[in-house]
């Protein structure tokens, strides 16, 4: 439930509404806006008897949020969420943020070289996995804590921000010490204990859509993070399981405008996992920018043929540089730009 206050409502009026909500056994969350304040009622499992609230001074109207997710919905917060990172990087505004790098951290030389390459091409965030959940237990699983240390060195060397994946609650705390954004992978989208943990860490979270998840399920997973008090969630479309083997996944570009109509959270696109083939990444990345994505998550490797994971879908540095040029043109055509850091 949302309580919309009059523009001229006083601080006392808002406090009275919050106090009444708490007396009813729920949690009140005031959300000051440019012209008026709204107060969210959290903790109800169904429709709440609103008569005690609607007659209070300063209350303009009450909106019942009918969707199963609440805090991520447009009804709860009409204006887009803009996530402020360090070094002047924002996600969710007019600038499209590019996160790029190898699938996994393999060595110090590899990750430093990759960071330098993607930084030179215009990326502002370095993506690479220290912990790698793989389909086969015999595949490369990442360097773990050593990988996190190397990511820290890459950031110090290049100034890039870091996004990397956490696989469990213990790992999430370690990732939070190094990364600027904690990634929750597709396989963990419905790992609710992990979602609660990152919600309490107060660090921006990149939440990938699950292999067979509906958009509603993705938004409900995001709700878990927001319910723990962390509003800084970035959604990610990375393809869902399909029946055609021509691509690794079915890259659902339509999810981008759908999510934007339903939620205030920013959404980025991962055309690397969405297609699984290098020759498809660039056209799908261009299409994602045109569809309104707030960012791109692209796999780039200095030597893709030697990559320990996902080499077949990793761009060569020259390809990534060309993609950045094309993305700038497309972004400009729709009144946006490609983000640059300080």
Rosetta blueprint (number, residue, H / E / L):
1 X L
2 X E
3 X E
4 X E
5 X E
6 X L
7 X L
8 X L
9 X L
10 X L
11 X H
12 X H
13 X H
14 X H
15 X H
16 X H
17 X H
18 X H
19 X H
20 X H
21 X H
22 X H
23 X H
24 X L
25 X L
26 X L
27 X E
28 X E
29 X E
30 X E
31 X E
32 X E
33 X L
34 X L
35 X L
36 X L
37 X E
38 X E
39 X E
40 X E
41 X E
42 X E
43 X L
44 X L
45 X L
46 X L
47 X L
48 X L
49 X L
50 X L
51 X H
52 X H
53 X H
54 X H
55 X L
56 X L
57 X L
58 X L
59 X E
60 X E
61 X E
62 X E
63 X E
64 X L
65 X L
66 X L
67 X L
68 X L
69 X L
70 X L
71 X L
72 X L
73 X E
74 X L
75 X L
76 X L
77 X L
78 X L
79 X L
80 X L
81 X L
82 X L
83 X E
84 X E
85 X L
86 X H
87 X H
88 X H
89 X L
90 X E
91 X E
92 X L
93 X L
94 X L
95 X E
96 X E
97 X E
98 X E
99 X E
100 X E
101 X E
102 X L
103 X L
104 X E
105 X L
106 X L
107 X L
108 X H
109 X H
110 X H
111 X H
112 X H
113 X H
114 X H
115 X H
116 X H
117 X H
118 X H
119 X H
120 X H
121 X H
122 X L
123 X L
124 X L
125 X E
126 X E
127 X E
128 X L
129 X E
130 X L
131 X L
132 X L
133 X L
134 X L
135 X L
136 X L
137 X L
138 X L
139 X L
140 X L
141 X L
142 X L
143 X L
144 X L
145 X H
146 X H
147 X H
148 X H
149 X H
150 X H
151 X H
152 X H
153 X H
154 X H
155 X H
156 X H
157 X H
158 X H
159 X L
160 X L
161 X E
162 X E
163 X E
164 X E
165 X E
166 X L
167 X L
168 X L
169 X H
170 X H
171 X H
172 X H
173 X H
174 X H
175 X H
176 X H
177 X H
178 X H
179 X L
180 X L
181 X E
182 X E
183 X E
184 X E
185 X L
186 X H
187 X H
188 X H
189 X L
190 X L
191 X L
192 X H
193 X H
194 X H
195 X H
196 X H
197 X H
198 X H
199 X H
200 X H
201 X L
202 X L
203 X L
204 X L
205 X E
206 X E
207 X E
208 X E
209 X L
210 X L
211 X L
212 X L
213 X L
214 X L
215 X H
216 X H
217 X H
218 X H
219 X H
220 X H
221 X H
222 X H
223 X H
224 X H
225 X H
226 X H
227 X H
228 X L
229 X L
230 X L
231 X L
232 X L
233 X E
234 X E
235 X E
236 X E
237 X E
238 X L
239 X L
240 X E
241 X L
242 X L
243 X L
244 X L
245 X L
246 X L
247 X L
248 X L
249 X L
250 X E
251 X L
252 X L
253 X L
254 X H
255 X H
256 X H
257 X H
258 X H
259 X H
260 X H
261 X H
262 X H
263 X E
264 X L
265 X L
266 X E
267 X E
268 X E
269 X E
270 X L
271 X H
272 X H
273 X H
274 X H
275 X H
276 X L
277 X L
278 X H
279 X H
280 X H
281 X H
282 X H
283 X H
284 X H
285 X H
286 X H
287 X H
288 X H
289 X H
290 X H
291 X H
292 X L
293 X L
294 X L
295 X E
296 X E
297 X E
298 X E
299 X E
300 X E
301 X L
302 X L
303 X L
304 X H
305 X H
306 X H
307 X L
308 X L
309 X L
310 X L
311 X H
312 X H
313 X H
314 X L
315 X E
316 X L
317 X H
318 X H
319 X H
320 X H
321 X H
322 X H
323 X H
324 X H
325 X H
326 X H
327 X H
328 X H
329 X H
330 X H
331 X H
332 X H
333 X H
334 X L
335 X L
336 X L
337 X E
338 X E
339 X L
340 X L
341 X L
342 X L
